[in-house]
Amino acid sequence: MGRIFEKRKHKMFARFDRMAKQFTRLGKEIAIAVKQGGPNADYNPRLRTAIQNAKSVNMPKDRVDAAIKRATTKGEGDYEEVRFEGYAPHGVGVLVETATDNNTRTVANIRMHFNKGGGAMGKTGSLDFIFTRKGVFKIHKSALKGMDMEEFEFSLIDHGCEDLAVDEEEIYVYTDFVSYGSMGKALEDMGIEVATAELQYIPNTYVDLTDEQAQEVLDLIERIEGDDDVQNVYHNLK
């Protein structure tokens, strides 16, 4: 009985840790958006998107408001967005997005994570042939309010829709980097509520490994994701 309780407790703490990390990441995204475009979401598309993404993971409104207020406070440290690239064991490409108020610290930490995980940091742009940056919009099917799927897809083509994936509950709209903003505006004008909207690095090619080799890569990725300055980690492990 005690072992079962300990297992459940471990899972509960792990879930809380993931949630805390997610809220911290979204708080930084909100702060960056405010610094770039001001605290009024009506006139700041990036902030509007960040708030919507926070709502999608049930981030409390008071935490969202606090993040906005901190970003408008004089003397509050600015976050710099810095990207790192490198390779995990067995040639898997890893791209890391960070938001940091101390770039020297972040560079040292990310390099340490790669080295300890059996990988190596590379130069900026070294993974450009592996990843393409795309806009990804997740929409709940219910948000279409009865609109025909074919009609919906056709209406998005003029706004840069490159691909559309559908599962049982969700619709995923993919655009190129340039069309990300216009697609967000188009969906807003259509009255379609977007669950999340992000710019992501999508792999063009994948590396297929054995289970044992893949675990080495995943261990490195987990190590990097645990860093407080890290916002997102992308890889091309199949």
N, C-alpha and C positions, 0 to 999 in steps of 0.2 A: 504493500500500500504506500509506504514511504517513497519507494522508487518511482511509482506512478506520479505521486504528488510533486516530486522534484523535477520530473520530466515536464509536467504541465507548467510548473513555475518557470523553468528555463525557457519554454516556448513563449510564455507570457512576457518575460523580460526582453526576449529577442524581438517580439512584436513591438513593444514600447520603444526599444532602441531604434528600430527601423522607422517608426513614426516620428520620433524626435529628430532623427537625421533628415527625414523628408521635410519636416516643418522648418528646420534650420536652412535647408537648401532653398525652399520657397521664400523664406524670409529674406535671404540674400538677393534672390531674383527680384522681389518686390522693391528692395532698397536700391538696386541698380536701376530699375525702371524709373523710380522716383527721381534719382539723381540725373537721369538722362532727359526725362520729359515732364517732370513736375508731379505733384501729388494728386492732381485731379484726373481720375480715370476716364472721365468723359472726353478729355483732350489728349490722353496718353494711351495709345493702343497697346504698348508693351505692358504697362501697368494693368490695364484692363484684362489682358490675357493672363498675367501672373495671378491676379486675384481669382479669376475663373479657375485656374489650375489648383489654387489653394482650396477653393470650395470643393473641388472634385475629390479631394482626399480628406474632407471634413476638418480642415484647419480652422480652429475657432476664430470667429470674427474679431475678437479682442486682440488676438495675436497678429492678425492681418493689419488692424488699425495701428497697433504698436510698432510694427515694422515700417509702416508709412510715416508715422510720427518721428521715429528715430532717424529716418533718412532725411527728414526736413530740419533736424536739429543742427544748429551751427556747431561745428567741432566734431560731429560724428564722423568716424573714419570712412573713407570711400573704399569700395571694393573694386578691384581691377579684375577683369576677365582675362584669364591666361590659359592657353591651350598647350598641352604637352603630348608628344607622340613617342612611341617606342614599340618594342617587341617583347611579347611574353615568350616563355619557352616554346620551342617547336615552330617558330616563325609566325605566330599569331600576332596580327597588328592590334595595338591598343592605343586608343585616343582618349585623352583625359581633359575634361573641361573643369576649370577651377574658378572660384571667386575669392580673391585674397586681399587682405589689407597689409600683407608683408610678403612680397614676391620672393625675397631671399630665402625666407623660411620655407615657402611652398616649393621652390625649385629643389632645395636640399631634401625635403621630405619625399617628393615624388621620385627623385633619383634613388633615394634609399629604398623605397618600396619596390622599384623595378629590380634593383640589384639583389635585394634579399629574396625576391621571388624568382630569381633565376632568369630575369629578363634584362633589357638594356634600353635606356632612353635614346631617342633619335633626334634628328634635327627637325625643326618646324617645316612642314611641307613634305616630309619623307613618306607620308602615308596618303598623299593626295591621290595616288593611283588606286588605292584600296577603298577609300570612302568617298561618298558624295553627300553633300549637305542638302537635306530636303526638309520641306515643311510637312508636318504630320498632324492632322486634325482628327481627333476621336469624337464621334458623335453617337449618342444613343439613338437607336432606331426610332424610339418613341418621339424624338425631337422633330421628325419629318412630318408628324401629324397627318398621316395618311397619304402623303405625296408619293407618287409612283417612283420607284427606284431608278428606272431608266430615264425618266424625265429629270429627276434630281441630278443624275450623273451628267446628262447632256447639258444642263444649265451651268455646270461647273467648268466645262471644257474651256470656255472663253476666258476663264480666270486662272488658267494655268494648271488645271487638274491633269496630272500625268498618270495616275493610277487610283483605283478605288477598290478596297478590299472589304468584304462583308462577312461577318460571322453571325451567330445566333442573336446576339444582343447589340453589337456595335458595328459602326461603319468607320473605316479609316480612309481619309482622303490624303493623297500624297501630291505635293507640288514641288517644283524646283525652288531653289533658294530665292530667286528674284521675285517669284509670284506669291511668296508666303504672305506678305502684307495685303495684297489685293484679294487673295482668297479669303482671308479673315474678314475683310470688309464686305465681300460678297455674301458670305454666310450670315453676317450680321444684318445686312440689308434684306436678306430673304427671311429673316426672323428665325433662323435655325440656331438653336442654342448649342454651342460647342462644349463638350465635356472637358477636353484638354487640347491645347495647341502648343506645339513645340517645334523648334528646329533641331533635327537629329542628323547624325552621321550614319548613313545606311551603307553597309558593305557592298562592294561590287563583286567581290569574290570571297569565298569561304575556305577555311582550312579544316579538313576532316581528320580527327585524331582518335586514338584509342581512348577508352574510358580513363585509364591511368594517366595518360598524357593530358587529357582534357582537364582532369582534376588539378594538375599542376598549374594550368592556366587559370582555372577558376579560383584557386587559392590566391594567386597574385591579384586578380581582379577584386576579390573580397578585401584583400589588404589595402588596395588603393581606395576602394569605396569607403573604407572606414576612416579615411583622413578627413578632418574637419573642413579643409579648404576645397574638397572635391565636390563638384556639382553633378557631373555625369561621367560615366565611363562607357566607351563603345569598343567593341572588338569584332573580329571576323571569324571566331570559332564557330564551326557548324553545329 
